[in-house]
Amino acid sequence: MSLALLSLAAVMILASLAVLTNIVTQKLGSLGNPIHIWDTLHDIDVIPIRLRGWIFSTIVGFANPYCRSINFRITELRKGKACGVMKETKTISNPFQCVHAAALVTFGETVGSLALFTLLERNDRAILTNISAEYVKVSRGLLTASSVVNPIKDRDTTEITTHVLIKNTSFETVSQLTLTWQLDLKDGQ
């Protein structure tokens, strides 16, 4: 009898957490700008620091469902800068016991797009038109991606190129990505 009650209590707690997570992600996802979501999450003191990155990455996964296929966490997000980590797992490995090239590109594209999107205004749009990846070294273990994008000074710009570096735990570059974006910048909106 007590085991059944304990199981029921565990199920109730898990269901409550799932509902709460869904509500929080929907509310935060409606904010639009990734930097506002990041700042809002980091202003909520009740959420443990390590859980904030997971929640943010989950929200990014709702906006970009394909990036849910890799296990990544965003670790830093500021105007024009994004950093994240991805741990090598069996699901993203290739037959040669290293991270698959497609997983590296997905990881880099996610980090690079967040860095660019922090610079866009509410009605601005950016569409990825080209990805170029250079694989410098075999990628294994914990990987860190970073992208820094200079502020957009000319609102008439229609194309921008951004770069993403992916490094291993020895700080060796394993991959370099170049992302080309088509921009649609609205004036003063």
GUVO-671353 format. One record per residue (C-alpha): residue in three letters; y, x, z. Coordinates in steps of 0.1 Angstrom, whole numbers, padded with zeros to 4 digits, always signed. Example, Ala and Ser with C-alpha at 12.3 -4.5 7.8 and 13.67 -1.06 7.14 Angstrom:
2
ala-0045+0123+0078
ser-0011+0137+0071
END
This chain:
189
met+0000+0000+0000
ser+0025+0027+0010
leu+0017+0047-0022
ala+0025+0016-0043
leu+0058+0012-0025
leu+0067+0048-0030
ser+0058+0046-0067
leu+0079+0015-0070
ala+0109+0032-0053
ala+0106+0062-0075
val+0106+0040-0106
met+0136+0021-0093
ile+0155+0053-0087
leu+0147+0067-0121
ala+0157+0034-0138
ser+0190+0034-0119
leu+0197+0070-0129
ala+0190+0062-0166
val+0213+0032-0165
leu+0240+0052-0148
thr+0237+0081-0173
asn+0239+0056-0202
ile+0271+0040-0187
val+0287+0073-0181
thr+0279+0087-0216
gln+0292+0055-0232
lys+0325+0056-0212
leu+0330+0093-0218
gly+0320+0090-0255
ser+0347+0065-0261
leu+0374+0091-0252
gly+0370+0107-0286
asn+0384+0143-0282
pro+0357+0166-0268
ile+0382+0185-0246
his+0391+0152-0228
ile+0354+0145-0222
trp+0349+0180-0210
asp+0379+0179-0186
thr+0370+0144-0174
leu+0334+0155-0165
his+0347+0186-0147
asp+0372+0165-0127
ile+0343+0144-0112
asp+0335+0164-0080
val+0303+0144-0072
ile+0285+0157-0102
pro+0270+0191-0096
ile+0285+0218-0118
arg+0252+0226-0136
leu+0246+0189-0144
arg+0281+0186-0160
gly+0271+0209-0189
trp+0239+0189-0194
ile+0258+0156-0194
phe+0283+0169-0219
ser+0256+0183-0242
thr+0238+0149-0240
ile+0271+0132-0251
val+0274+0157-0280
gly+0238+0147-0289
phe+0248+0110-0292
ala+0276+0120-0315
asn+0254+0144-0335
pro+0218+0132-0332
tyr+0203+0161-0351
cys+0215+0186-0325
arg+0192+0169-0300
ser+0163+0187-0317
ile+0174+0219-0300
asn+0177+0226-0263
phe+0213+0237-0258
arg+0241+0236-0232
ile+0278+0239-0238
thr+0291+0263-0212
glu+0328+0266-0221
leu+0352+0244-0240
arg+0389+0250-0244
lys+0415+0245-0272
gly+0401+0264-0301
lys+0371+0279-0282
ala+0336+0268-0276
cys+0306+0286-0261
gly+0271+0275-0255
val+0236+0287-0247
met+0202+0279-0261
lys+0169+0289-0247
glu+0140+0298-0270
thr+0113+0271-0266
lys+0081+0264-0284
thr+0097+0234-0303
ile+0124+0256-0320
ser+0102+0287-0326
asn+0087+0297-0359
pro+0052+0311-0364
phe+0066+0346-0358
gln+0074+0339-0322
cys+0112+0339-0326
val+0138+0312-0329
his+0136+0293-0363
ala+0166+0299-0387
ala+0173+0261-0389
ala+0176+0260-0351
leu+0201+0289-0351
val+0222+0271-0378
thr+0221+0238-0359
phe+0232+0256-0327
gly+0259+0275-0344
glu+0272+0244-0363
thr+0274+0225-0331
val+0293+0251-0312
gly+0316+0258-0342
ser+0324+0222-0348
leu+0333+0217-0311
ala+0357+0246-0313
leu+0374+0231-0344
phe+0374+0195-0331
thr+0394+0205-0300
leu+0423+0214-0323
leu+0423+0181-0342
glu+0445+0151-0334
arg+0431+0117-0328
asn+0431+0105-0364
asp+0423+0138-0381
arg+0390+0144-0398
ala+0369+0174-0406
ile+0339+0175-0428
leu+0316+0205-0430
thr+0312+0215-0467
asn+0294+0248-0465
ile+0274+0269-0440
ser+0266+0305-0446
ala+0243+0323-0422
glu+0236+0359-0419
tyr+0205+0368-0398
val+0212+0402-0383
lys+0183+0406-0358
val+0152+0387-0347
ser+0163+0361-0322
arg+0143+0357-0290
gly+0150+0344-0255
leu+0183+0331-0243
leu+0209+0330-0270
thr+0247+0326-0266
ala+0269+0312-0294
ser+0307+0314-0294
ser+0334+0303-0318
val+0372+0309-0316
val+0394+0290-0340
asn+0431+0298-0344
pro+0455+0268-0340
ile+0462+0249-0372
lys+0499+0256-0379
asp+0502+0241-0414
arg+0494+0203-0413
asp+0491+0204-0451
thr+0460+0226-0449
thr+0430+0210-0466
glu+0404+0236-0459
ile+0396+0259-0430
thr+0369+0286-0424
thr+0355+0292-0390
his+0331+0317-0376
val+0303+0316-0350
leu+0286+0346-0334
ile+0252+0341-0318
lys+0241+0369-0294
asn+0210+0376-0274
thr+0208+0386-0237
ser+0214+0423-0246
phe+0247+0412-0262
glu+0234+0421-0297
thr+0245+0399-0325
val+0214+0381-0339
ser+0233+0358-0363
gln+0267+0352-0378
leu+0277+0319-0393
thr+0306+0311-0415
leu+0315+0274-0416
thr+0338+0259-0443
trp+0355+0226-0434
gln+0374+0201-0456
leu+0403+0188-0435
asp+0421+0155-0436
leu+0451+0159-0412
lys+0472+0129-0406
asp+0510+0134-0401
gly+0522+0127-0366
gln+0495+0101-0357
END
